[in-house]
């Protein structure tokens, strides 16, 4: 559990838990020790946020997003997009400041946004998008603005630009729309920290599993239920469907209340199944990272369930104070060897 000292207690954020996950992995050093490691989350949005944090906190450690990830989810592709954007919109101050403050800044400062925009537009018209992306990627590499991950994303952008050229694409705006929707499938090397959804982890096993996203929606919620169906019997087809009114109204209706309860039970069972999958992927070490619920939170989350089972308190905040990778935290419960033993 991330710890925040302060008068008036500051509520930990998602990023706090992601940073603590990175600290745990930094201390464990699974890649260096030859151990497989995975960080699991419920949604693709959570996965992307975790990947961004781990790559920032663990430089030099390969972090792979399982499945298809957006091409533009990284600083290198975003910078090269800004360079091309100025070819059509030299007056875009945000894009110009982005380039000016990057490693490319000293090369383009003299000509300003107009000069860069004209040069890039000429390149596109004469050589196409792929050659233009290649040129500016090489300039970025010469300015020492490419690490291994950045180079892989530059190469993916080159591939996308080649596809756009081959398809007869024209215009900077059309190219930006194309790459904004372009997905990249990352192949996980044998030694990398893998980040994926819990659904993607089904059937897989890892030496180390970290779960930093247990604070999400409540296990007993039915917020996804929009419609109620009425049947004469369980084996009968629906007689009618009704968009549910507010929960306070549905709970007081003799017909809608059973439908709401049935939907809530199904939702709770599904959430427990997902949690079971997450908790059973680890072979050597399982690290659950939670934070105390906010004052306005009333949801009984996966974090609350685990705390109740392990400590007897859904909102447990005690435990041993520890420092992990320079971050203060509280160890609410532990069993076995924290370092997962020798590889």
Secondary structure, DSSP 4 states (H G I P E B T S, - for coil): -B---STT-PPPPHHHHHHHHHHHHHHH-TTTTT--EEEEESSHHHHHHHHHHHHHHSTTS-EEESSEEETTSSHHHHHHHHHHHHHH-TT-HHHHHHHHTSTTHHHHTTTHHHHHHHHHHHHHHHH-HHHHHHHHHHHHHHTT---HHHHHHHHHHHHHHHHHHHTT--SHHHHHHHHHT-EEEPPPPSSSEEEEETGGGTT--EEEEEE---SSS-TT--TT--EEEE-SSTTSPPSEEEE---HHHHTTSTTHHHHHHHHHHHHHHHHHHHHHHHHT-EEEEEEE---PPPTT-----HHHHHHHHHHS-TT---SEEEEETTEEEEE----S-TT----
